[in-house]
Amino acid sequence: MHLYPAVDPIPLPAPIWLLKLLHIVTLALHFVAVEMLLGGLLLAVLLSLFRGSPQSMTAARALARRMTVVMTYVINLGVPPLLFAQVLYGRALYTSSVLIGIYWISIIGLLTLAYWLLYQFTGRLEAGKSAWWAGLGAWLLAGSIARLLSTNMTLMLRPDVWKQMYSASAMGALLPPRDATLEPRWLMMMAGGFFVGGLWMVYLGGRSTFNAEEKKFLAGFGGKVAALCGVVYLVAGLWAASVQPEAVRAGLHTDALYKFAGFAGYGWVALVAVAVLLAAAAGFARLTASWVGWVVALVALLVEIMLVVYRDGVRDLSLLAQGYNVWDRVVVTNWWVVGLFLGLFVAGLGVVGWLISVVARARKTMEGAA
Ligand code: HEM
């Protein structure tokens, strides 16, 4: 029986390894931005709601002020992996997207509303007005978007339920039947938000735009949150790995191509453990040196890269077990186009780097009390 639609007769325009590499790099960056949004936003809401001290309000405003910018990165860094995933896994991903079509397309509306609420949150907080409801609303919407993405990324791996779903409704109005991997996967992304959000506060604690008390608060509070939620993140990740089908778990240890992804899984565990220890040290000793901030930022980036490599192996092996081999495609590389793309990609990264350096060099104004 053919579980997948027929392959597109147009060959792939670039080597599969290159498309996968670009997919992994851009998705890891998307995940960093997503985790900053999911964690940083709720931390800002809670800090603004429980107005514990002037420092906690400064921290809430500092996080909120950055949130609309983070959202632009979430969106812009989400588009490239979507394109690469569609090229590589289109027959699975398009099918699952159509099956949950109404929910899938609703992401655009949810995203627009979340973005508007983010501006409300930031603006109201700056103006000293009650803002928690706007921030909480934006966070709930972002969490729902994350849930829909997890739903689609798991449904694309389950061709066995597609026919049954389509027979029940061709409107795209149904959600898939229960999947053992969905809850741990989503929980992991949500817990990862607080982990990364906490590390982000430790990073901010090393910035010169805060006074000494504010820096200590940022590092102390953020470090403790990251250490605690890092443990939850670790447990959720191990849970997500443990519910994968036997063929996938075995493949990560034995398949020559995917052993690397298995190692990345161990790398992820080790890096999260290191980050938890670093965060605990920063949190309890209230370390505000800027190098501490840079180290935790680097560790957070590496954690997401490891996660994406591991996740990539899990997806390929899950699909392979159902007869979908991502490497089994006709490739006719158009090197001129690939070269042009890579040139523009590197130039784009350069422009973003330059923009960041301009912001870094801009005249600093204190974010809280001078
Ligand atoms: C508030 C906005 C967003 C949030 C909270 C969010 C969150 C997430 C989460 C949690 C996942 C992982 C799902 C899983 O595998 O379990 C994910 C994956 C993904 N997101 Fe986003 N996302 C957002 C916006 C976007 C946008 C606007 C795009 C594209 C235009 C996008 C593209 C993707 C893609 C392509 C993947 C999966 C790629 C793959 O598996 O190959 N996301 N996102």
Residues whose N, C-alpha, C, O or C-beta is under 5 A from the ligand:
A	BS01	HEM	V34 V74 I75 G78 V79 P81 L82 A85 A142 I145 A146 L149 S150 M153 R185 M189
